[in-house]
Amino acid sequence: MVQNTTPVPNALFDVYLKDLKSAELKVLLVIIRQTLGWADRQGVLGRKERDWISSGQLQAKTGSSRRAISSATEILVKKELIEVLGDSGNPLNDPIQRKGKLRLYYRPSHALFLPVDKIGENDVYTLVSRSTDAEIAEDLCKKRAALAQKMRITKETLQN
């Protein structure tokens, strides 16, 4: 391990980076820094598993507004790249559940730790990376059209 560095999962660079907006990437990197960037012998791989990060800390470290951070957090939770937890460790997947909580704990989700070559299998990444049902439907239509084009079924091929 190189001193004074934070290990960042390869999947972030190889799979997810191209789909993340600036605020989303900043929030995700702060969460990675505040967890994987700190040694903790009791944690996974000797790193902190989760950390309490206040909205003020997120604002100061990302340079983003409270609204941008809230939106980025929502998207990262939907994409299953982070998990937000309450005091008792219960997941807070909805912004309504998070609202008014004094302490929110953040951690990178397990999707970031999958081997890069396994993320595309079984369309795991396709479903995780899309933020809306409309984008999923559009992606499926494109795949269907591409498959039909590959098959090139014509009247002549049916007669043969």
C-alpha positions as CSV (number, residue, x, y, z in Angstrom):
1,M,0.0,0.0,0.0
2,V,1.3,3.4,-1.0
3,Q,1.5,5.8,2.0
4,N,-0.8,8.8,2.1
5,T,-3.2,7.5,-0.6
6,T,-6.8,6.3,-0.6
7,P,-7.6,3.0,-2.4
8,V,-10.3,3.6,-5.0
9,P,-12.2,0.6,-6.5
10,N,-11.3,0.0,-10.2
11,A,-15.0,-0.3,-11.1
12,L,-15.4,3.4,-10.4
13,F,-12.8,4.2,-13.2
14,D,-13.6,1.4,-15.6
15,V,-17.4,1.2,-15.4
16,Y,-19.1,4.0,-13.6
17,L,-17.1,7.2,-14.2
18,K,-18.5,8.0,-17.6
19,D,-22.1,8.1,-16.3
20,L,-21.4,10.2,-13.2
21,K,-22.0,14.0,-13.1
22,S,-19.5,16.2,-11.3
23,A,-21.4,16.5,-8.0
24,E,-22.1,12.8,-7.9
25,L,-18.4,12.0,-8.5
26,K,-17.3,14.5,-5.8
27,V,-19.8,13.1,-3.2
28,L,-18.7,9.5,-4.1
29,L,-15.0,10.4,-3.8
30,V,-15.5,12.1,-0.4
31,I,-17.3,9.0,0.8
32,I,-14.5,6.7,-0.4
33,R,-11.9,9.0,1.2
34,Q,-13.8,9.1,4.5
35,T,-14.1,5.3,4.6
36,L,-11.5,3.5,2.6
37,G,-9.1,6.3,3.2
38,W,-8.9,5.6,6.9
39,A,-7.3,2.6,8.6
40,D,-9.5,0.6,10.9
41,R,-8.4,-2.8,12.0
42,Q,-11.9,-3.9,12.7
43,G,-13.2,-2.8,9.3
44,V,-13.2,-4.7,5.9
45,L,-9.7,-4.9,4.5
46,G,-8.5,-2.9,7.5
47,R,-10.5,0.2,6.4
48,K,-13.5,2.0,7.9
49,E,-16.7,0.5,6.6
50,R,-18.9,3.6,7.2
51,D,-18.5,7.2,8.3
52,W,-20.8,9.9,9.7
53,I,-20.5,12.8,7.3
54,S,-22.4,16.0,8.0
55,S,-24.0,18.0,5.2
56,G,-21.6,20.8,6.1
57,Q,-18.6,18.5,5.6
58,L,-19.9,17.4,2.2
59,Q,-20.4,21.0,1.2
60,A,-16.9,22.0,2.3
61,K,-15.2,19.0,0.8
62,T,-17.0,19.0,-2.6
63,G,-17.6,22.8,-3.0
64,S,-21.2,21.9,-4.0
65,S,-24.4,23.3,-2.7
66,R,-26.7,21.5,-0.3
67,R,-29.2,21.0,-3.1
68,A,-26.5,19.5,-5.4
69,I,-25.3,17.2,-2.7
70,S,-28.8,16.0,-1.9
71,S,-29.5,15.3,-5.6
72,A,-26.1,13.6,-6.0
73,T,-26.8,11.4,-2.9
74,E,-30.2,10.4,-4.3
75,I,-28.8,9.4,-7.6
76,L,-25.8,7.5,-6.1
77,V,-28.3,5.6,-3.8
78,K,-30.5,4.7,-6.8
79,K,-27.5,3.6,-8.8
80,E,-26.5,1.5,-5.8
81,L,-23.0,3.0,-5.6
82,I,-23.4,4.2,-2.0
83,E,-25.5,3.3,1.0
84,V,-26.8,5.8,3.5
85,L,-27.5,4.5,7.0
86,G,-29.2,5.8,10.2
87,D,-27.8,5.6,13.7
88,S,-28.9,2.0,14.1
89,G,-27.4,0.9,10.8
90,N,-30.7,0.8,9.0
91,P,-30.6,1.8,5.3
92,L,-32.2,5.1,4.5
93,N,-32.9,4.7,0.8
94,D,-35.4,7.4,0.4
95,P,-34.8,11.2,0.9
96,I,-37.9,11.4,3.1
97,Q,-36.3,8.8,5.4
98,R,-33.1,10.9,5.6
99,K,-34.7,14.2,6.1
100,G,-34.2,15.7,9.6
101,K,-31.8,13.0,10.7
102,L,-29.0,14.4,12.9
103,R,-26.5,11.8,11.7
104,L,-26.2,10.1,8.4
105,Y,-23.6,7.4,7.9
106,Y,-22.3,6.8,4.4
107,R,-20.4,3.9,2.9
108,P,-19.5,2.7,-0.6
109,S,-21.9,-0.1,-1.8
110,H,-20.8,-3.6,-2.7
111,A,-21.3,-2.8,-6.4
112,L,-18.1,-0.8,-6.4
113,F,-16.1,-3.9,-5.2
114,L,-17.3,-6.3,-7.9
115,P,-14.6,-7.4,-10.3
116,V,-14.8,-5.1,-13.4
117,D,-15.1,-8.1,-15.8
118,K,-18.2,-9.4,-13.8
119,I,-20.2,-6.1,-13.7
120,G,-21.6,-6.5,-17.2
121,E,-22.7,-10.1,-16.6
122,N,-26.5,-10.6,-16.2
123,D,-27.0,-6.9,-17.1
124,V,-26.1,-5.9,-13.5
125,Y,-24.4,-2.7,-14.6
126,T,-27.2,-1.9,-17.1
127,L,-29.8,-1.8,-14.4
128,V,-27.6,-0.1,-11.8
129,S,-26.3,2.6,-14.0
130,R,-29.7,3.8,-15.4
131,S,-31.4,6.4,-13.2
132,T,-34.9,6.2,-14.7
133,D,-37.3,3.6,-16.0
134,A,-37.4,5.5,-19.3
135,E,-33.7,5.2,-19.8
136,I,-33.9,1.4,-19.1
137,A,-36.7,1.1,-21.7
138,E,-34.8,3.1,-24.2
139,D,-31.7,0.9,-23.7
140,L,-33.8,-2.2,-24.2
141,C,-35.3,-0.8,-27.4
142,K,-31.9,0.0,-28.8
143,K,-30.7,-3.6,-28.0
144,R,-33.8,-5.0,-29.7
145,A,-33.3,-2.9,-32.8
146,A,-29.6,-3.9,-33.0
147,L,-30.5,-7.6,-32.6
148,A,-33.1,-7.3,-35.4
149,Q,-30.5,-5.6,-37.6
150,K,-28.0,-8.4,-37.0
151,M,-30.6,-11.0,-37.9
152,R,-31.6,-9.3,-41.2
153,I,-34.7,-11.3,-41.5
154,T,-36.2,-10.7,-45.0
155,K,-38.9,-12.3,-47.2
156,E,-36.2,-14.1,-49.1
157,T,-34.6,-15.7,-46.1
158,L,-38.0,-16.9,-44.9
159,Q,-38.6,-18.6,-48.2
160,N,-35.3,-20.4,-48.2
